[in-house]
């Protein structure tokens, strides 16, 4: 009898409370990282024949490329590209298979959707799950991979009262689809939209929604957008460019204090009219199901992991947003994908330790002929910083030429490169500059 047949019989014979079902590998979470874990495991057909894998996720959908939600998913009607499932199921983000729900069954992976993990027993090596029917089931594991990521901060989390205005977050496809349907149905009546948050979600949402013809305001608590990545000079340039050439109004140093039926009240005393609000003010790690006293914790509340992405509890791994790797939580899809692939290789082959070069990217206004694309390779340092590219052009131009900044560490080694509107070769040169520690020439790489 095949492994899948054995598991199916166990599931049929188990009660909703006491389950004897065992998986050699259980993946908790069914987001972007989980999809890449499954893709990595399924790449070894021989290993899959002799091992059982179960994946549990709270969404109804199979894993998908979450970055699409704040990018092409929100593109205005008539755009060349408007992302819709199944078009961006993992692992299409890196050129792999489109892993729809049927793909998991075909590759011997048991996928349980609409299932929320409520507890992990690290001693008995069991997890407890509540499914869509509110049944509580227990499953045992050999190895456990935690890939539960984070959820968006909401007005309720910030204790901001809402008296009836439509407020959306952009984290799951179901709510994002509700947002798109609302905008399509009420495009003529929605005049003013407020996007709350000056990080990459806020920027990407504002860039997409201004294309619908809405009056878009971006409200954020800091002096400038992308304050953790952009130096003030770069942030000032982006703000001027987006306000003058794209029509986005920036409201800095302000927080939302109250949401009324047709307006927002701000900490600076302003009252801002709105028919729609997008909240992109940060995220909270999904770790409530764990007894965190049993784990070594890292920076910003993440689970400390070693070079194999294994936590301090033997046989339990963590990937993506919840993992603290080398004392840093890398909150970006690039890390989620690569840490996931590394765990899969480690479980199959016990490969060498994982290494990661920090990387961040965003793409704005891709639905136009003048997109704004940037990448950050490496990280900022306290050493010197030099400008590259064209920093002296007309801010009112829709199209910005290549520009950026390079950071050096105390030994004069390149530690980070932030570059905008570069060619493919220039972006690749930025990546290599971090690896080599020496800046490659950018000007003639077209």
Secondary structure, DSSP 8 states (H G I E B T S, - for coil): --HHHHHHHHHHHS-SS----EEEEEEE--SHHHHHHHHHHHT-HHHHHT--EEEE-SSSS--B-GGGGGTGGG--TT-S----TTTTBTTGGGT-----HHHHHHTTEEEE-S-EEEEEETTTTEEEEE-TT--EEEEEEEEEEE---EEE--TTTTT--BSS--EEESSSHHHHHHHHHHHHHTTTT--EEEEE--SHHHHHHHHHHGGGT-EEEEE-SSSSTTTTTS-HHHHHHHHHHIIIII--EEE-S--EEEE-SSEEEETTS-EEE-SEEEE-S-EEE--TTS-GGGS-B-GGG-EEE-TTSB-SSTTEEE-GGGEEETTB---SHHHHHHHHHHHHHHHHH--S------EEEEEE-TTSSS-EEEEEEE---SS-EEEEE---S-TT-SS--SEEEEEE-TTS-EEEEEEES--HHHHHHHHHHHHHSS----TT--
